[in-house]
Amino acid sequence: MATQVSAAAAAGNPNRTLGLFVRQFTVPVDALVTAATDDIECLPILAGETVMDVVIVPLGDMDTGAAALRFDVGDSDDQDQYIVGIDPGTGDGTAFKATVGHGTHYSADNKLVLTASTAAGGTAAAGSVQVIMYVQAD
């Protein structure tokens, strides 16, 4: 009996599966963000992948009474490729979906990057953000 092998199995790389798949990571956003702007590298984007959607879910109240904290989500080349200047609010589990960048194809390895910044005179508190990325492999 002959054994048939899919391209994914033949490649021997479990991160390179055919079809749509999900990567997720919970990113700690520490109090150091209160001082300036921090880029937090969240998830890898491999060469040959297409990012279909990005969702972030802030967990915990990272705004201390005012809309001080802002998030952008992009890649190593464009900090707001997917999500532009959102206010995480009270961290009540509200999800923010990508508003731009759907279907971006990558010919070289890259990274999904969360950029956290504070407004002038603003103060933010530590918390975490769940980052979810939907990717399709070639």
N, C-alpha and C positions, 0 to 999 in steps of 0.2 A: 504494500500500500504506500503510495507516494504521500509525502507530507508537504503541504503548501505553507508558505511563510509570507506573512504580510510585510510590507516595506518597513513598518514600525518595529516589528519583531526582528527583522534582518539587521536593522540599524543597531539594535542592542542598547538603545538609549531610551529609558522610560520617560524622560521629559520631552521626547519628540514623538508624540502620538498624533495620528491623523485625526482630523475633526476638531471640534470646539472643546476646549477644556478650561478649567478655572485654576488660578493661583490665588492664594490669599495669605495675608500676614497681618498680625496685629503689631503696629508700630508704637513704641513708647515715645511720647512727646514730652521731654523733660523741661524743667524750669529754665534751662539755659536758653530756650527759644524766646524767653521774655526779653532778652537783651538785644536781639537783632533778627537776622534771617538765618534759618538753618535749612539745608538740603538734607533730606533723609532718604537714602537709597533703599527702596522697599523690595522690589521684585525684579528678577532678571527677565529681559525680553531677548529671545534667541534669534539669531539670523534666520530668516525664512518665515518668521511668524507675523501674523497680522493681529493687531489689538482691536477687538470688536467692541469692547466696552470696559469702562473703569467705574467702580463704585467705591466711595469711602463712607465709613460710618464712625463719626467721632463718639468716643465713649468717655463719659465723665465731663464735668463742667470745667472747660478750660478758659472761659471768659470770666474775669473777676468783676462782674457788675457792668461791664461795658463791652461793646463789640471790638475788642482789642486784637484778637487773634484772627489771622487770615490763612487760608490754605490754597495753594495751587497744586495741581498734579500734572506732571508732564514726563518728559524723558531727559536724558543727559544733554540733549541739544536744545530743548524748548521747555522751559519750566511750566508753562501753562498749555501744553499740547492738548490736555483732556478736560481739566477742571480749572476754572478761572476765578480767583479771589472770593472764595466762599467763606462765610462766617460759621464756624462750627456750632455756635449757639451754646445751649446748655448741655450738650452731649447726651441728649435723651434718646439716642438711637435713630435719629433721623438720618436717612441715607441720602447722599448726594451723588447723582450719576453724571457721567461725562456729558458735556453739552456740545463739545467739538471733538474732532480727531478720530471719530469712529472709522474703522477700516484702515488705519495707518499700517502700512507694511514696512517691515524692517529687513534690509539686506545685510546688515551687520548686527552683531550683539549690541545691546543697549540695556538701560535700566529704567524702571518706573521710579520716578522721584517725587516725593512729597516735599513741597517747600512750605515751611511754616514761618510766618513773620508777624510782627506786632505793629500796630499803628503807632504813630508818634505819641509818646507819653502814655501809651497803653501798657497794661500789665496782664500777663496770661498766667495760668496755673498749669501744672503738669497733668497729663492725662494720657490717653492712647487713642489710636485711630485704626480701625480695621480697614485694610486695603484689599479690594477684590478686583482681579483683572481677568477678563474673558479673552482668551487667545485662540486663534485658529492657526494650525501649522500647515505648511505646504505639503 
